Amino acid sequence: MSRRDESACPDFFREWFICPASVAVDMRARGQYVAVFLLFLTVQGVALLFAPILYDLSLQAFEDPGDPLNPLYYIAAMIVMTAIILVVLKLTKGNALRYIFLGAVFMTLYAVFLPLTFYMTDSALLVDVLPTLLALVLVLLLWKSPEWYIIDLVGFIVAFGAAAILGVSFGILPVFILLIILAVYDAISVYKTKHMLTLAEGVSELRLPVLFVVPKSLDYRMDDEGPLDLKDESKAGSRETMMMGVGDAVIPGILVVSAAIFLSPEEIPFQYSLEALAVALGTLLGSFLGFALLMRQVATGRPQAGLPFLNGGAMAGFLIAYVLVYGTLPFL
């Protein structure tokens, strides 16, 4: 076992964490860590701002957000889609899968731009045209020029939109059920079956907004690096980019949004209560601390299951904040 070499760690990690031994060679720049942390926080912050618009317009994925069976339907759909993607990756060269993903991205972008346009204007023409036009332009950019900044821009919009839509669609108890199941599933799929690594490797080659890409320098181009190989740990330190799954920002954000929405009294127009917002920010703080612990593991260069850290931190933050604000345990 090699000796820990703390001199090789960036100041950021020396100040906050014990530097892992395997970080001794070729550490990523501090700016990459800062960028990833800002992406994580900003996605959830913007989702909090966007969610009241969806709630006012009753744009929810489930008729009854409090139904504890909702997360089971979601998980089942996710597993089926993952299986389909893996089969398509194996049987085709990826073009079919890319078109499927681009179609899904277009629909998600449209679902974000439509309520924003509806909320900001009374013009029926703009409501009919602008969301489609904006979504189409971004998808065309993603198709024609899939550089890291285009991928990150589209991924950011998809991320805060998905966190807000799912946050207003799942009540707090269903979100807890969802986060626990997803954390277990993520750990199994990364450490045991490793099919999530296969999925990430295959999809990354298609240059789709399922991973945030944070390069060491702004002049980085996606063609500068070969295919992603997450299973070969010898290549970990040589990567020019740091990557974070878009889902890693979305999933804990669901609980942040759900806490703010469903702990607030139902009013028209809808506004967050101070108590609900305090619990939501406590949830965000918990997920951020979980993310910081995850980044310590990611610094080794080895792929990590993010959701056990992120979901665990979010749920712990929610429980602590709820007790401090309301003086009792939730769900009782």
C-alpha positions as a Python dict, from the first residue, in 0.01 Angstrom:
ca = {
    (1, 'M'): (0, 0, 0),
    (2, 'S'): (142, 336, -103),
    (3, 'R'): (203, 611, 149),
    (4, 'R'): (-33, 909, 152),
    (5, 'D'): (126, 1209, -14),
    (6, 'E'): (-67, 1512, 109),
    (7, 'S'): (162, 1752, -75),
    (8, 'A'): (13, 1628, -401),
    (9, 'C'): (-340, 1729, -297),
    (10, 'P'): (-490, 2068, -386),
    (11, 'D'): (-534, 2316, -102),
    (12, 'F'): (-910, 2267, -126),
    (13, 'F'): (-878, 1903, -20),
    (14, 'R'): (-603, 1960, 236),
    (15, 'E'): (-828, 2210, 412),
    (16, 'W'): (-1142, 1997, 423),
    (17, 'F'): (-1057, 1629, 378),
    (18, 'I'): (-785, 1372, 428),
    (19, 'C'): (-633, 1333, 87),
    (20, 'P'): (-659, 976, -52),
    (21, 'A'): (-328, 808, -128),
    (22, 'S'): (-419, 741, -489),
    (23, 'V'): (-463, 1113, -554),
    (24, 'A'): (-87, 1159, -536),
    (25, 'V'): (-48, 1164, -914),
    (26, 'D'): (-211, 1403, -1160),
    (27, 'M'): (-479, 1571, -941),
    (28, 'R'): (-753, 1760, -1117),
    (29, 'A'): (-743, 2137, -1098),
    (30, 'R'): (-920, 2310, -813),
    (31, 'G'): (-1142, 2492, -1061),
    (32, 'Q'): (-1300, 2165, -1168),
    (33, 'Y'): (-1410, 2088, -813),
    (34, 'V'): (-1549, 2439, -769),
    (35, 'A'): (-1739, 2412, -1099),
    (36, 'V'): (-1890, 2075, -1008),
    (37, 'F'): (-1998, 2201, -664),
    (38, 'L'): (-2157, 2510, -821),
    (39, 'L'): (-2340, 2298, -1079),
    (40, 'F'): (-2477, 2074, -806),
    (41, 'L'): (-2604, 2364, -593),
    (42, 'T'): (-2733, 2575, -880),
    (43, 'V'): (-2941, 2294, -1030),
    (44, 'Q'): (-3129, 2251, -702),
    (45, 'G'): (-3154, 2624, -638),
    (46, 'V'): (-3307, 2695, -980),
    (47, 'A'): (-3539, 2395, -937),
    (48, 'L'): (-3671, 2560, -619),
    (49, 'L'): (-3742, 2879, -814),
    (50, 'F'): (-3909, 2690, -1100),
    (51, 'A'): (-4125, 2454, -893),
    (52, 'P'): (-4393, 2707, -782),
    (53, 'I'): (-4471, 2780, -1147),
    (54, 'L'): (-4537, 2412, -1211),
    (55, 'Y'): (-4740, 2379, -892),
    (56, 'D'): (-4953, 2685, -974),
    (57, 'L'): (-5026, 2536, -1316),
    (58, 'S'): (-5093, 2189, -1167),
    (59, 'L'): (-4828, 2034, -1392),
    (60, 'Q'): (-4761, 1713, -1202),
    (61, 'A'): (-4667, 1368, -1326),
    (62, 'F'): (-4903, 1192, -1082),
    (63, 'E'): (-5261, 1279, -996),
    (64, 'D'): (-5202, 1196, -628),
    (65, 'P'): (-4847, 1300, -526),
    (66, 'G'): (-4889, 1136, -185),
    (67, 'D'): (-4950, 784, -319),
    (68, 'P'): (-4661, 566, -187),
    (69, 'L'): (-4693, 343, -496),
    (70, 'N'): (-4581, 627, -727),
    (71, 'P'): (-4207, 565, -673),
    (72, 'L'): (-4255, 196, -757),
    (73, 'Y'): (-4407, 292, -1093),
    (74, 'Y'): (-4116, 529, -1153),
    (75, 'I'): (-3853, 268, -1064),
    (76, 'A'): (-4018, 7, -1286),
    (77, 'A'): (-4020, 248, -1580),
    (78, 'M'): (-3656, 341, -1516),
    (79, 'I'): (-3542, -24, -1508),
    (80, 'V'): (-3727, -99, -1831),
    (81, 'M'): (-3572, 203, -2003),
    (82, 'T'): (-3223, 111, -1877),
    (83, 'A'): (-3263, -241, -2015),
    (84, 'I'): (-3380, -105, -2352),
    (85, 'I'): (-3083, 133, -2370),
    (86, 'L'): (-2834, -145, -2291),
    (87, 'V'): (-2987, -369, -2559),
    (88, 'V'): (-2981, -89, -2817),
    (89, 'L'): (-2617, -13, -2728),
    (90, 'K'): (-2525, -376, -2780),
    (91, 'L'): (-2716, -432, -3104),
    (92, 'T'): (-2651, -100, -3282),
    (93, 'K'): (-2366, 144, -3329),
    (94, 'G'): (-2544, 406, -3122),
    (95, 'N'): (-2719, 620, -3386),
    (96, 'A'): (-3064, 481, -3302),
    (97, 'L'): (-3005, 542, -2931),
    (98, 'R'): (-2884, 894, -3000),
    (99, 'Y'): (-3203, 981, -3185),
    (100, 'I'): (-3413, 832, -2904),
    (101, 'F'): (-3225, 1042, -2647),
    (102, 'L'): (-3248, 1357, -2856),
    (103, 'G'): (-3622, 1307, -2878),
    (104, 'A'): (-3645, 1265, -2501),
    (105, 'V'): (-3429, 1575, -2448),
    (106, 'F'): (-3654, 1775, -2682),
    (107, 'M'): (-3965, 1673, -2484),
    (108, 'T'): (-3799, 1761, -2151),
    (109, 'L'): (-3683, 2101, -2278),
    (110, 'Y'): (-4031, 2169, -2412),
    (111, 'A'): (-4180, 2073, -2073),
    (112, 'V'): (-3952, 2331, -1910),
    (113, 'F'): (-3998, 2615, -2160),
    (114, 'L'): (-4377, 2578, -2194),
    (115, 'P'): (-4473, 2672, -1835),
    (116, 'L'): (-4207, 2945, -1828),
    (117, 'T'): (-4349, 3099, -2147),
    (118, 'F'): (-4708, 3058, -2026),
    (119, 'Y'): (-4618, 3226, -1697),
    (120, 'M'): (-4440, 3523, -1857),
    (121, 'T'): (-4673, 3615, -2142),
    (122, 'D'): (-5041, 3623, -2236),
    (123, 'S'): (-4963, 3582, -2604),
    (124, 'A'): (-5111, 3258, -2735),
    (125, 'L'): (-4876, 3277, -3034),
    (126, 'L'): (-4565, 3289, -2816),
    (127, 'V'): (-4695, 3005, -2598),
    (128, 'D'): (-4750, 2795, -2909),
    (129, 'V'): (-4422, 2879, -3085),
    (130, 'L'): (-4149, 2984, -2839),
    (131, 'P'): (-4114, 2661, -2630),
    (132, 'T'): (-4091, 2448, -2945),
    (133, 'L'): (-3844, 2687, -3107),
    (134, 'L'): (-3613, 2706, -2804),
    (135, 'A'): (-3616, 2330, -2752),
    (136, 'L'): (-3552, 2268, -3122),
    (137, 'V'): (-3255, 2511, -3134),
    (138, 'L'): (-3089, 2347, -2834),
    (139, 'V'): (-3142, 1996, -2971),
    (140, 'L'): (-2997, 2101, -3308),
    (141, 'L'): (-2692, 2248, -3133),
    (142, 'L'): (-2655, 1925, -2941),
    (143, 'W'): (-2677, 1728, -3263),
    (144, 'K'): (-2452, 1944, -3480),
    (145, 'S'): (-2198, 2075, -3225),
    (146, 'P'): (-2198, 1852, -2916),
    (147, 'E'): (-1910, 2022, -2734),
    (148, 'W'): (-1885, 2012, -2356),
    (149, 'Y'): (-2040, 2356, -2301),
    (150, 'I'): (-2345, 2268, -2515),
    (151, 'I'): (-2383, 1938, -2331),
    (152, 'D'): (-2358, 2115, -1995),
    (153, 'L'): (-2604, 2390, -2092),
    (154, 'V'): (-2869, 2145, -2210),
    (155, 'G'): (-2795, 1913, -1918),
    (156, 'F'): (-2844, 2200, -1673),
    (157, 'I'): (-3188, 2289, -1813),
    (158, 'V'): (-3290, 1924, -1820),
    (159, 'A'): (-3163, 1878, -1463),
    (160, 'F'): (-3341, 2166, -1291),
    (161, 'G'): (-3655, 2095, -1494),
    (162, 'A'): (-3658, 1728, -1400),
    (163, 'A'): (-3590, 1802, -1032),
    (164, 'A'): (-3877, 2052, -1022),
    (165, 'I'): (-4123, 1835, -1216),
    (166, 'L'): (-4054, 1527, -1003),
    (167, 'G'): (-4043, 1736, -684),
    (168, 'V'): (-4398, 1863, -734),
    (169, 'S'): (-4512, 1514, -842),
    (170, 'F'): (-4395, 1316, -537),
    (171, 'G'): (-4505, 1387, -182),
    (172, 'I'): (-4243, 1372, 91),
    (173, 'L'): (-4301, 1010, 197),
    (174, 'P'): (-4298, 882, -165),
    (175, 'V'): (-3974, 1074, -221),
    (176, 'F'): (-3813, 901, 78),
    (177, 'I'): (-3919, 563, -65),
    (178, 'L'): (-3784, 664, -407),
    (179, 'L'): (-3448, 787, -274),
    (180, 'I'): (-3388, 475, -66),
    (181, 'I'): (-3462, 241, -357),
    (182, 'L'): (-3251, 445, -599),
    (183, 'A'): (-2955, 454, -361),
    (184, 'V'): (-2959, 75, -327),
    (185, 'Y'): (-3005, 31, -703),
    (186, 'D'): (-2719, 270, -780),
    (187, 'A'): (-2480, 89, -548),
    (188, 'I'): (-2566, -250, -698),
    (189, 'S'): (-2543, -125, -1058),
    (190, 'V'): (-2202, 40, -1004),
    (191, 'Y'): (-2022, -197, -767),
    (192, 'K'): (-2188, -532, -834),
    (193, 'T'): (-2336, -571, -1182),
    (194, 'K'): (-2144, -268, -1320),
    (195, 'H'): (-2409, -220, -1588),
    (196, 'M'): (-2435, 149, -1496),
    (197, 'L'): (-2068, 188, -1594),
    (198, 'T'): (-2140, 22, -1928),
    (199, 'L'): (-2435, 256, -1974),
    (200, 'A'): (-2230, 567, -1890),
    (201, 'E'): (-1947, 462, -2123),
    (202, 'G'): (-2184, 395, -2412),
    (203, 'V'): (-2390, 709, -2370),
    (204, 'S'): (-2083, 933, -2321),
    (205, 'E'): (-1965, 846, -2672),
    (206, 'L'): (-2295, 979, -2807),
    (207, 'R'): (-2230, 1318, -2642),
    (208, 'L'): (-2566, 1352, -2476),
    (209, 'P'): (-2662, 1555, -2167),
    (210, 'V'): (-2660, 1266, -1923),
    (211, 'L'): (-2320, 1366, -1780),
    (212, 'F'): (-2193, 1711, -1685),
    (213, 'V'): (-1848, 1751, -1839),
    (214, 'V'): (-1602, 1980, -1657),
    (215, 'P'): (-1267, 2003, -1841),
    (216, 'K'): (-934, 2126, -1705),
    (217, 'S'): (-926, 2413, -1956),
    (218, 'L'): (-1190, 2605, -2150),
    (219, 'D'): (-1030, 2523, -2485),
    (220, 'Y'): (-1090, 2152, -2433),
    (221, 'R'): (-1267, 1975, -2718),
    (222, 'M'): (-1459, 1650, -2691),
    (223, 'D'): (-1243, 1499, -2966),
    (224, 'D'): (-931, 1552, -2752),
    (225, 'E'): (-1002, 1242, -2546),
    (226, 'G'): (-1074, 884, -2645),
    (227, 'P'): (-1375, 675, -2541),
    (228, 'L'): (-1458, 677, -2172),
    (229, 'D'): (-1338, 364, -1991),
    (230, 'L'): (-1463, 366, -1634),
    (231, 'K'): (-1365, 7, -1560),
    (232, 'D'): (-993, 59, -1626),
    (233, 'E'): (-867, 232, -1310),
    (234, 'S'): (-521, 279, -1464),
    (235, 'K'): (-669, 547, -1691),
    (236, 'A'): (-843, 734, -1411),
    (237, 'G'): (-572, 990, -1345),
    (238, 'S'): (-513, 1066, -1712),
    (239, 'R'): (-860, 1199, -1791),
    (240, 'E'): (-882, 1563, -1891),
    (241, 'T'): (-1234, 1600, -1757),
    (242, 'M'): (-1431, 1552, -1440),
    (243, 'M'): (-1779, 1412, -1497),
    (244, 'M'): (-2091, 1416, -1281),
    (245, 'G'): (-2409, 1235, -1372),
    (246, 'V'): (-2700, 1470, -1434),
    (247, 'G'): (-2907, 1237, -1217),
    (248, 'D'): (-2672, 1301, -924),
    (249, 'A'): (-2793, 1661, -919),
    (250, 'V'): (-3156, 1576, -995),
    (251, 'I'): (-3238, 1295, -750),
    (252, 'P'): (-3157, 1467, -416),
    (253, 'G'): (-3313, 1784, -560),
    (254, 'I'): (-3648, 1603, -574),
    (255, 'L'): (-3660, 1595, -193),
    (256, 'V'): (-3548, 1958, -170),
    (257, 'V'): (-3836, 2069, -394),
    (258, 'S'): (-4089, 1831, -239),
    (259, 'A'): (-4011, 1959, 112),
    (260, 'A'): (-4056, 2320, 6),
    (261, 'I'): (-4379, 2248, -185),
    (262, 'F'): (-4564, 2006, 41),
    (263, 'L'): (-4469, 2160, 376),
    (264, 'S'): (-4604, 2497, 261),
    (265, 'P'): (-4975, 2575, 307),
    (266, 'E'): (-5183, 2559, -10),
    (267, 'E'): (-5242, 2915, -120),
    (268, 'I'): (-5326, 3090, -446),
    (269, 'P'): (-5089, 3225, -569),
    (270, 'F'): (-4854, 2969, -421),
    (271, 'Q'): (-4567, 3084, -200),
    (272, 'Y'): (-4318, 2893, 11),
    (273, 'S'): (-4360, 2927, 385),
    (274, 'L'): (-4049, 3018, 585),
    (275, 'E'): (-4071, 2689, 776),
    (276, 'A'): (-4091, 2481, 458),
    (277, 'L'): (-3809, 2676, 297),
    (278, 'A'): (-3591, 2622, 607),
    (279, 'V'): (-3645, 2246, 586),
    (280, 'A'): (-3576, 2251, 212),
    (281, 'L'): (-3249, 2440, 267),
    (282, 'G'): (-3155, 2194, 541),
    (283, 'T'): (-3218, 1915, 292),
    (284, 'L'): (-3001, 2094, 38),
    (285, 'L'): (-2725, 2136, 296),
    (286, 'G'): (-2740, 1766, 378),
    (287, 'S'): (-2717, 1667, 13),
    (288, 'F'): (-2426, 1910, -31),
    (289, 'L'): (-2236, 1748, 255),
    (290, 'G'): (-2306, 1408, 102),
    (291, 'F'): (-2177, 1545, -227),
    (292, 'A'): (-1859, 1668, -59),
    (293, 'L'): (-1796, 1318, 79),
    (294, 'L'): (-1865, 1176, -265),
    (295, 'M'): (-1611, 1414, -421),
    (296, 'R'): (-1349, 1288, -179),
    (297, 'Q'): (-1405, 940, -319),
    (298, 'V'): (-1422, 1064, -677),
    (299, 'A'): (-1080, 1225, -628),
    (300, 'T'): (-928, 879, -645),
    (301, 'G'): (-1034, 864, -1010),
    (302, 'R'): (-1242, 550, -960),
    (303, 'P'): (-1613, 553, -1050),
    (304, 'Q'): (-1842, 585, -749),
    (305, 'A'): (-2210, 523, -685),
    (306, 'G'): (-2321, 876, -605),
    (307, 'L'): (-2675, 826, -479),
    (308, 'P'): (-2592, 650, -149),
    (309, 'F'): (-2396, 963, -48),
    (310, 'L'): (-2634, 1217, -200),
    (311, 'N'): (-2965, 1062, -102),
    (312, 'G'): (-2840, 972, 243),
    (313, 'G'): (-2723, 1328, 300),
    (314, 'A'): (-3048, 1477, 169),
    (315, 'M'): (-3267, 1254, 388),
    (316, 'A'): (-3052, 1318, 696),
    (317, 'G'): (-3061, 1692, 629),
    (318, 'F'): (-3439, 1682, 592),
    (319, 'L'): (-3493, 1490, 916),
    (320, 'I'): (-3263, 1713, 1121),
    (321, 'A'): (-3409, 2034, 977),
    (322, 'Y'): (-3766, 1911, 1021),
    (323, 'V'): (-3710, 1832, 1390),
    (324, 'L'): (-3541, 2168, 1448),
    (325, 'V'): (-3818, 2363, 1274),
    (326, 'Y'): (-4130, 2172, 1381),
    (327, 'G'): (-4010, 2009, 1703),
    (328, 'T'): (-4133, 1663, 1607),
    (329, 'L'): (-4049, 1377, 1374),
    (330, 'P'): (-4211, 1363, 1030),
    (331, 'F'): (-4454, 1092, 919),
    (332, 'L'): (-4591, 1044, 1271),
}
